[in-house]
Structures are given as C-alpha cells and as structure tokens.
Amino acid sequence: MTIYNFGSINLDHLYQLDHFVRPGETMASNSYQCLLGGKGANQSVALAKAGANVKHVGAIHHSDQAIIKQLESLGVDTGLIAQIDVPTGHAIIQLNQEAENSIILYQGANHALTEEQIDNVLSNASEGDWVLLQNETNLIEYTMRKAQEYGVKVAFNPAPMDAELTKNVLDLVDLLIVNEVEAMDLIGTSDIDSTIEAFPKAYPELAVLMTLGKAGVCYFNGNEKLSVKAFSVKAVDTTAAGDTFIGFCLASLMNGDDITRSITRACAASAICVTRLGAASSIPTQDEVTAFLAKQS
C-alpha cells in the first residue's frame, strides 16, 4: 500500500526574533537556519518516519540536489519529483519567543505540476493506495478527479485554506484534515463549539479529522464521533506540528490501527515535534513516539 503525496517542497528560511517585525521596523534576528520544509515535504517525512511507504510527487529546481538527498535519507521515495528550470519554493519564517510563527510563502516550482505528470503517476497506482494533497500545489481538483478515476482514495489537508476551492472538491475527498481555524472558515462559524456541532451536519458523509491545538483532536464520520486529548509539553516551535500529526495518523491507519490509536500516536508525535526547532528536522521517529507514549502511561 502506497501513499502518493502530491505536495510542496520548500526551503525554509527560519529567523528567531523577540517579536514579529512590525511595519517600518528593522530588526536583527537572534539566529538563522535554512531548513527543508513545505507542508508536502513535512508530511512525506512524517509518513516515512512513521513507517509508511510514501512516494512524493512534486517539483524543485534542478540545482537543488541537496533536497533530494535529504528526503531520501529520511526514507522518502523521490523518484516522482520533477527537477525543472523553475526556482524551488521557499518560505521566510519569523519565530517569536512564544513559539508562534509568521510565514511568507513563495510557491515557485510547487505550482509547476503538469497534467501529464499527474496522469503518469496515478496510472501506476493500485487499489488500496491513497493520494494525499495540501493546498500548496496546483491542479488540486484535477489530481483528485484522476485519483477517483483510478479508484484511489483521497486525503486532503486544505492549508492554506481556500474555502471556495475546498467546498468545490469535498465530494472527491475521503478524509478531510483541518485545524480549528480552517474548519471555522469552511463552515462559516466563529467559535469551535458551534463548529464541532455544525460540521457533521453540513457534511454527514465526510470523514473529518479536526485538530484543536492544545485541546486535542476531534474526529467524526457519519454517526461516529470521538475526541482525543493533546499531550502537555513546553513548545518551542509549532511549525510542523500539524504535518507531523497528519503523517503519523495516516501511517497508523494504513497499518491497520483503529482511529483512536491512530490519533493518539499522531498527537504524541506532534507533541514531540513542537519541543524542537525546525520543520522536517523536528519530526520524531516511531521509536521516539513509542517511548513517549510509554512514559505517559
């Protein structure tokens, strides 16, 4: 069973600051790092570290071979990444002392996927495989329709949120993964309690994983509804927390675990992630997650 992750690949320029830069202000950063990132790459790394067979589908500039080597060293299959004459996507990230981040994103090669590339990938997919998408690449709806045509299930993390695009493709999605802000944008509510109540009524046939930050995770699928509490840790950087959760949860589900165990392992992985700096570099291994859960119990 394979997960084809049609996802972004970025170079993250991370600056640690006392506070976010204000209009007209020039500020010296406390530190700087250039790290592998992008929601797609982060989720592929999380899937690989969680033991899933993940093939990343995306694009980078042909000169950025270090990205390919790093992804491969982390267990990601890079054979479907196009190497083209378009700059690799990148992000400029401000990280303040409260572990909050502010991000400027340049799409670059992430928006250079072609219909031919998508067709070639999915024509080799098998029943039982999954397609995973975020909202940082192009041809989202086309990819979903092709996945449906080939009998491949679709998991969608619509971040950054585009409510109109997301509503238009929900009939093509098997599992939707959103945080509380994205869920409120999608439903048109202003608080989390009304969102949790309204979402299953609005989309009764859709399986939804809703992450709630420190409050944990809510899941609903038809009449099934459950919640799992988050683990309490001291956060230093929340950049890849959601991506880590998604990778570990999907990997656990594909391993045959039930939804409660899958969410719990994913929450543990996310908790470890936020105690470390960086994106892909902060994602834990399976053994680390198992050890963390053992300590909690």
Backbone torsions as a table, in degrees:
resi	resn	phi	psi	omega
1	MET	NA	130.9	-173.7
2	THR	-123.4	143.6	169.6
3	ILE	-105.3	119.4	174.4
4	TYR	-94.0	108.0	-176.9
5	ASN	-97.8	102.7	175.7
6	PHE	-82.7	90.1	-168.5
7	GLY	-140.0	164.0	-179.1
8	SER	-72.5	153.1	171.9
9	ILE	-131.4	120.2	-178.2
10	ASN	-125.1	156.7	162.6
11	LEU	-98.2	118.1	-177.6
12	ASP	-93.7	120.6	175.3
13	HIS	-97.1	104.0	-171.1
14	LEU	-102.9	122.3	179.5
15	TYR	-117.8	123.6	174.8
16	GLN	-90.4	128.0	-173.9
17	LEU	-132.4	161.3	174.6
18	ASP	-69.5	-36.8	175.7
19	HIS	-155.5	165.3	179.1
20	PHE	-62.5	141.7	178.9
21	VAL	-65.0	130.6	-179.6
22	ARG	-93.6	160.8	178.4
23	PRO	-54.2	128.0	179.1
24	GLY	84.3	-3.9	-176.6
25	GLU	-95.4	140.2	170.6
26	THR	-113.4	130.0	-175.3
27	MET	-135.7	139.2	173.6
28	ALA	-81.7	135.5	178.7
29	SER	-82.8	154.7	178.3
30	ASN	-78.8	-26.8	177.4
31	SER	-161.5	165.3	178.9
32	TYR	-143.1	137.4	173.6
33	GLN	-139.6	145.8	171.0
34	CYS	-110.2	115.8	-170.3
35	LEU	-129.0	155.8	172.2
36	LEU	-68.3	132.9	179.5
37	GLY	-155.7	-154.4	-170.9
38	GLY	95.2	135.5	-178.0
39	LYS	-55.8	-41.5	-179.1
40	GLY	-62.7	-50.8	-179.4
41	ALA	-62.3	-42.9	179.0
42	ASN	-58.6	-44.5	-178.0
43	GLN	-69.2	-35.6	175.6
44	SER	-64.0	-42.6	178.7
45	VAL	-63.8	-43.5	179.2
46	ALA	-62.2	-43.2	177.6
47	LEU	-59.9	-47.0	-178.9
48	ALA	-63.6	-44.1	-179.7
49	LYS	-66.5	-26.2	178.4
50	ALA	-85.8	-0.6	174.2
51	GLY	98.6	7.2	-179.5
52	ALA	-83.3	154.8	172.7
53	ASN	-87.8	101.3	-173.7
54	VAL	-118.2	129.6	174.1
55	LYS	-110.6	118.4	-178.8
56	HIS	-86.7	130.9	177.3
57	VAL	-114.5	117.1	-177.9
58	GLY	-171.3	-157.8	-178.6
59	ALA	-152.7	144.5	175.2
60	ILE	-139.4	167.8	172.0
61	HIS	-69.5	141.5	-173.6
62	HIS	-62.9	-16.9	-179.2
63	SER	-82.2	-13.2	-173.5
64	ASP	-91.0	58.6	-178.1
65	GLN	-67.1	-22.8	179.0
66	ALA	-62.6	-30.1	178.5
67	ILE	-65.7	-45.6	179.4
68	ILE	-60.4	-46.0	-178.7
69	LYS	-62.8	-40.4	-178.8
70	GLN	-68.1	-43.7	178.7
71	LEU	-61.5	-42.9	179.5
72	GLU	-64.3	-38.0	179.7
73	SER	-66.1	-21.7	-180.0
74	LEU	-95.8	4.4	173.9
75	GLY	96.1	8.7	-178.7
76	VAL	-90.4	134.0	174.6
77	ASP	-77.1	117.7	-174.8
78	THR	-104.5	7.8	-174.2
79	GLY	-63.7	-17.2	-178.0
80	LEU	-104.5	12.2	177.1
81	ILE	-88.4	120.1	178.5
82	ALA	-75.9	139.3	177.8
83	GLN	-113.4	109.0	-166.2
84	ILE	-127.9	177.3	-178.3
85	ASP	-96.1	49.5	176.1
86	VAL	-131.5	136.2	-177.8
87	PRO	-55.8	139.4	174.3
88	THR	-61.0	141.8	176.2
89	GLY	-59.7	152.0	176.3
90	HIS	-149.4	162.8	179.9
91	ALA	-132.8	142.6	172.7
92	ILE	-107.7	116.0	-171.5
93	ILE	-115.7	124.3	170.4
94	GLN	-96.5	129.9	178.5
95	LEU	-121.5	117.2	-177.6
96	ASN	-92.3	-178.9	-174.8
97	GLN	-71.5	-15.1	177.8
98	GLU	-92.3	10.3	179.6
99	ALA	68.4	20.9	174.3
100	GLU	-91.2	152.0	179.4
101	ASN	-126.9	155.3	174.9
102	SER	-131.6	129.0	-166.7
103	ILE	-128.2	131.4	168.4
104	ILE	-105.3	127.2	-173.7
105	LEU	-115.6	131.6	171.6
106	TYR	-110.7	121.8	-170.7
107	GLN	-72.8	-44.6	177.2
108	GLY	50.9	-131.6	-175.5
109	ALA	-64.5	-17.2	178.7
110	ASN	-62.7	-21.1	179.1
111	HIS	-107.3	27.1	180.0
112	ALA	-114.6	14.4	175.2
113	LEU	-63.9	148.1	-179.0
114	THR	-117.8	157.4	176.9
115	GLU	-61.5	-37.0	178.4
116	GLU	-62.3	-43.0	178.5
117	GLN	-61.0	-44.9	-179.4
118	ILE	-64.7	-44.4	179.1
119	ASP	-59.7	-44.7	-178.1
120	ASN	-63.7	-38.3	-179.7
121	VAL	-67.9	-52.1	-171.6
122	LEU	-75.3	-20.3	176.5
123	SER	-67.3	-16.8	179.0
124	ASN	-101.5	1.5	179.8
125	ALA	-76.5	157.9	-178.7
126	SER	-120.2	160.7	175.9
127	GLU	-60.7	134.6	-175.8
128	GLY	100.0	-16.2	175.1
129	ASP	-75.0	163.5	178.0
130	TRP	-125.9	150.1	166.7
131	VAL	-107.9	132.8	175.7
132	LEU	-116.0	132.9	178.1
133	LEU	-134.8	150.2	167.7
134	GLN	-115.5	-166.4	179.2
135	ASN	-113.8	39.0	178.7
136	GLU	-116.5	9.4	175.3
137	THR	-125.7	170.4	178.5
138	ASN	-93.3	174.7	176.1
139	LEU	58.5	40.2	-179.5
140	ILE	-61.2	-55.0	-176.8
141	GLU	-64.5	-39.4	178.9
142	TYR	-60.0	-44.4	179.8
143	THR	-61.2	-43.6	179.8
144	MET	-63.4	-43.1	-178.7
145	ARG	-65.6	-37.7	177.1
146	LYS	-67.5	-38.5	177.1
147	ALA	-61.0	-44.4	178.7
148	GLN	-62.5	-39.7	-179.9
149	GLU	-61.9	-35.4	-178.5
150	TYR	-95.0	7.4	176.6
151	GLY	73.3	27.5	-178.8
152	VAL	-103.0	133.7	-179.8
153	LYS	-74.2	154.7	-174.9
154	VAL	-122.8	127.0	169.0
155	ALA	-109.5	132.6	-174.8
156	PHE	-129.1	125.8	173.6
157	ASN	-112.9	93.4	-170.4
158	PRO	-78.4	63.0	179.8
159	ALA	-122.7	132.8	-3.4
160	PRO	-63.4	144.1	-173.3
161	MET	-67.4	129.6	167.9
162	ASP	-125.7	98.0	-171.7
163	ALA	-60.3	-40.7	-178.0
164	GLU	-65.4	-47.9	178.1
165	LEU	-59.8	-44.9	-176.4
166	THR	-62.8	-45.8	179.0
167	LYS	-60.6	-34.3	-177.4
168	ASN	-71.0	-21.5	-175.2
169	VAL	-111.8	1.0	-173.8
170	LEU	-61.4	-26.5	178.1
171	ASP	-73.1	-7.5	178.2
172	LEU	-103.0	0.1	-172.9
173	VAL	-104.4	134.9	175.9
174	ASP	-94.5	-32.8	178.7
175	LEU	-140.9	120.4	177.6
176	LEU	-102.3	132.7	-179.5
177	ILE	-123.4	114.0	-176.4
178	VAL	-135.0	155.9	169.2
179	ASN	-92.5	178.2	-172.9
180	GLU	-64.6	-35.9	-179.7
181	VAL	-68.5	-44.2	178.1
182	GLU	-62.5	-39.5	179.1
183	ALA	-64.4	-42.3	178.4
184	MET	-64.2	-40.2	176.9
185	ASP	-61.6	-38.7	-175.9
186	LEU	-73.0	-39.6	-177.5
187	ILE	-88.0	-25.4	-178.2
188	GLY	85.6	28.7	178.6
189	THR	-104.5	169.5	-175.4
190	SER	-117.6	-2.9	177.9
191	ASP	-145.1	159.0	-170.9
192	ILE	-71.7	-35.4	-179.0
193	ASP	-62.1	-46.1	179.0
194	SER	-69.1	-28.8	177.8
195	THR	-68.0	-45.6	179.1
196	ILE	-61.8	-35.2	178.6
197	GLU	-73.7	-38.8	-173.1
198	ALA	-82.0	-31.1	-171.4
199	PHE	-60.5	-50.4	-178.9
200	PRO	-64.1	-28.2	178.0
201	LYS	-72.7	-37.2	-179.2
202	ALA	-72.9	-35.1	-176.9
203	TYR	-133.4	70.9	-173.1
204	PRO	-66.9	-19.3	-176.5
205	GLU	-102.8	7.1	-175.9
206	LEU	-106.4	131.0	172.9
207	ALA	-80.7	128.2	-174.2
208	VAL	-131.0	130.8	168.8
209	LEU	-107.5	118.0	-179.5
210	MET	-115.5	111.7	178.6
211	THR	-84.2	138.9	-173.0
212	LEU	-121.7	26.5	179.8
213	GLY	63.1	-129.3	-178.1
214	LYS	-64.7	-18.3	-179.0
215	ALA	-82.7	-9.3	176.6
216	GLY	104.9	-140.5	-173.7
217	VAL	-139.6	140.6	174.2
218	CYS	-116.8	137.6	179.4
219	TYR	-129.0	135.7	171.8
220	PHE	-143.0	145.1	-179.1
221	ASN	-153.4	99.5	-175.0
222	GLY	65.9	-124.7	179.0
223	ASN	-83.8	-9.6	-179.0
224	GLU	-82.0	129.8	178.7
225	LYS	-146.4	134.8	177.5
226	LEU	-152.4	162.3	177.1
227	SER	-136.2	148.7	179.6
228	VAL	-130.0	131.7	-179.5
229	LYS	-75.2	150.9	175.0
230	ALA	-80.2	160.9	175.3
231	PHE	-90.0	142.5	-178.0
232	SER	-88.5	117.8	177.9
233	VAL	-140.8	166.7	175.5
234	LYS	-91.2	110.7	-175.9
235	ALA	-81.6	140.4	173.6
236	VAL	-118.7	-20.9	-179.2
237	ASP	-163.1	117.8	-177.0
238	THR	-96.9	11.0	-169.4
239	THR	-51.9	-50.0	-173.5
240	ALA	-109.1	18.4	-175.3
241	ALA	-60.8	-47.6	-179.8
242	GLY	-65.1	-39.1	179.3
243	ASP	-66.4	-38.4	177.2
244	THR	-63.5	-44.1	178.6
245	PHE	-57.6	-47.7	-176.9
246	ILE	-61.6	-47.5	-178.6
247	GLY	-61.0	-46.4	-177.6
248	PHE	-71.4	-35.4	179.9
249	CYS	-67.5	-47.1	179.4
250	LEU	-63.7	-41.9	179.7
251	ALA	-61.7	-41.4	180.0
252	SER	-66.1	-43.4	178.1
253	LEU	-60.9	-41.7	-179.5
254	MET	-70.6	-20.8	177.1
255	ASN	-81.8	-2.2	177.6
256	GLY	96.5	3.3	178.0
257	ASP	-71.8	152.3	177.2
258	ASP	-75.0	171.4	-172.2
259	ILE	-65.9	-36.8	-179.3
260	THR	-65.3	-46.6	178.8
261	ARG	-64.5	-39.5	-179.3
262	SER	-62.9	-44.7	179.0
263	ILE	-65.5	-41.1	-178.8
264	THR	-62.3	-45.3	178.0
265	ARG	-63.9	-38.8	179.8
266	ALA	-67.1	-38.4	176.8
267	CYS	-64.2	-39.0	177.9
268	ALA	-64.4	-44.8	179.1
269	ALA	-61.4	-41.7	179.3
270	SER	-65.3	-38.6	179.0
271	ALA	-62.8	-41.8	177.0
272	ILE	-64.2	-43.1	-177.3
273	CYS	-55.5	-44.3	-174.1
274	VAL	-73.1	-8.9	176.7
275	THR	-87.5	2.2	-176.9
276	ARG	-126.8	153.6	176.2
277	LEU	-81.3	149.1	173.4
278	GLY	100.3	180.0	-178.6
279	ALA	-104.4	-92.3	-178.8
280	ALA	-58.5	-33.9	-177.5
281	SER	-69.7	-15.3	-176.8
282	SER	-94.6	-5.3	-174.8
283	ILE	-77.3	129.2	-175.9
284	PRO	-79.8	172.3	174.6
285	THR	-93.2	169.7	175.8
286	GLN	-58.4	-43.6	-178.0
287	ASP	-62.9	-38.9	178.6
288	GLU	-65.2	-39.8	178.6
289	VAL	-65.8	-44.0	178.7
290	THR	-61.1	-42.7	179.2
291	ALA	-65.7	-40.0	178.6
292	PHE	-61.6	-45.7	179.9
293	LEU	-65.2	-35.7	177.8
294	ALA	-63.1	-39.6	178.8
295	LYS	-67.6	-36.4	-178.4
296	GLN	-66.9	-32.0	-177.4
297	SER	-87.7	NA	NA
